[in-house]
């Protein structure tokens, strides 16, 4: 079914967001295991519970709007995570692998900011209470992105060079 108004588009994109949250939550523990630098591994491990909670909140919005998540698989997230797994497996140098993991994770976060930001804007336009949950997701993604940038700049990239 193709969305024919903003509300339908909102529900469809919310289903996609729920799909990518589930995919990322499932992939993050395996990616964290591949991290060599202790600070990076610890940070990723700490984020797993936060990611699960955020996914539950976002997917809970589907129920509010009588939408189901079973028919949607976010292909963009599949591709981003496939590349992250490929890099994690293929790169022999631990420091270079950590740099690649950070880049991959930041791709995921930036994609999430774009999707959640669009959804928040649409929720605002549609006068939905969902807006705050979505804006919180964007802020959380910004926080994690900033921390990954800090880890990359202060610890990982120097070692990878």
SULTA-V567708 format. One record per residue. N is the residue number from 1. RES is the residue in one letter. PSI is psi in degrees with one decimal (999 if undefined). OMEGA is omega in whole degrees, -180 to 180 (* if undefined). NEAR is the number of other ideal C-beta (glycine too) atoms within 12 Angstrom. Layout:
n-><N;N>
res-><RES;RES>
psi-><PSI;PSI>
omega-><OMEGA;OMEGA>
near-><NEAR;NEAR>
//
This chain:
n-><1;2;3;4;5;6;7;8;9;10;11;12;13;14;15;16;17;18;19;20;21;22;23;24;25;26;27;28;29;30;31;32;33;34;35;36;37;38;39;40;41;42;43;44;45;46;47;48;49;50;51;52;53;54;55;56;57;58;59;60;61;62;63;64;65;66;67;68;69;70;71;72;73;74;75;76;77;78;79;80;81;82;83;84;85;86;87;88;89;90;91;92;93;94;95;96;97;98;99;100;101;102;103;104;105;106;107;108;109;110;111;112;113;114;115;116;117;118;119;120;121;122;123;124;125;126;127;128;129;130;131;132;133;134;135;136;137;138;139;140;141;142;143;144;145;146;147;148;149;150;151;152;153;154;155;156;157;158;159;160;161>
res-><X;X;X;X;X;X;X;X;X;X;X;X;X;X;X;X;X;X;X;X;X;X;X;X;X;X;X;X;X;X;X;X;X;X;X;X;X;X;X;X;X;X;X;X;X;X;X;X;X;X;X;X;X;X;X;X;X;X;X;X;X;X;X;X;X;X;X;X;X;X;X;X;X;X;X;X;X;X;X;X;X;X;X;X;X;X;X;X;X;X;X;X;X;X;X;X;X;X;X;X;X;X;X;X;X;X;X;X;X;X;X;X;X;X;X;X;X;X;X;X;X;X;X;X;X;X;X;X;X;X;X;X;X;X;X;X;X;X;X;X;X;X;X;X;X;X;X;X;X;X;X;X;X;X;X;X;X;X;X;X;X>
psi-><128.8;134.1;137.5;0.6;173.7;-36.8;-43.2;-40.3;-41.2;-49.2;-43.0;-45.4;-31.9;-37.8;-42.5;-43.2;-40.4;-39.9;-47.0;-30.4;-44.5;-43.5;-45.5;-42.2;-38.3;-34.8;-29.7;-43.2;-40.3;-38.1;-40.1;-37.4;-28.2;-14.5;133.2;-45.4;128.9;-42.6;-41.7;-48.0;-45.1;-43.8;-46.0;-40.8;-39.4;-31.1;-17.2;-48.4;-39.5;-42.5;-42.6;-42.7;-44.9;-43.5;-41.8;-43.7;-46.9;-43.8;-26.7;-26.6;-26.1;-42.0;-40.3;-34.1;17.8;43.4;153.7;151.2;-2.9;-23.5;0.1;129.5;123.2;106.4;-32.8;-44.0;-37.7;-45.1;-43.6;-44.3;-33.7;-44.0;-40.9;-45.0;-42.0;-46.1;-43.0;-32.2;-34.9;-28.1;118.1;-38.5;120.5;-40.9;-42.3;-38.4;-42.5;-42.4;-41.7;-39.2;-44.5;-44.9;-43.2;-43.9;-35.9;-32.5;-45.5;-47.3;-41.6;-37.7;-44.9;-41.3;-39.7;-47.5;-50.5;-35.4;-43.2;-45.9;-40.6;-41.7;-42.3;-39.8;-39.5;-46.4;-37.3;0.8;47.5;145.1;-13.2;-23.6;-44.5;-41.2;-42.2;-41.5;-37.3;-38.1;-42.9;-44.4;-40.0;-42.2;-38.4;-41.5;-47.0;-41.2;-44.2;-40.0;-40.8;-39.1;-43.5;-45.7;-42.9;-50.3;-38.3;-24.6;-50.8;-49.3;-37.1;-43.7;-35.3;-25.9;999>
omega-><178;178;-179;173;-175;179;179;177;178;180;-180;-179;175;175;177;-180;178;178;-177;175;180;180;-178;179;178;-176;-172;179;179;178;179;179;-178;-179;-180;-176;-175;180;179;-179;179;-180;-179;179;178;-177;-176;-180;178;179;-180;179;180;178;178;179;-177;180;175;177;178;179;180;-176;179;178;178;-179;-172;-175;-175;171;-178;-178;179;179;177;-178;180;-179;176;178;179;178;179;179;-178;-180;-170;-174;-176;-178;-180;-179;179;178;178;178;179;178;179;179;180;180;178;173;179;-178;-179;175;178;178;180;-178;-178;177;177;179;179;178;178;178;178;-180;-179;-180;180;178;180;-173;-176;178;-179;177;176;178;179;180;178;178;176;180;-180;179;179;179;177;177;179;179;180;-174;-174;-172;-167;-173;178;-180;-178;-178;*>
near-><11;7;17;10;13;20;22;19;24;33;33;30;36;43;33;35;46;39;33;41;42;29;33;42;30;20;30;37;20;21;40;31;19;31;37;29;29;16;23;37;27;17;32;37;20;19;33;25;16;25;34;20;19;35;32;21;27;43;31;20;35;32;18;18;28;12;30;16;29;12;15;27;18;28;15;25;33;23;19;28;32;21;24;36;25;18;27;32;17;16;24;13;16;21;23;23;31;36;32;33;43;43;29;35;41;27;28;40;37;24;32;41;27;24;34;40;26;27;42;33;22;30;34;19;17;22;12;24;15;35;24;18;30;36;25;23;41;31;21;27;37;21;21;32;27;18;27;36;24;19;34;31;17;16;27;33;22;14;22;24;12>
//
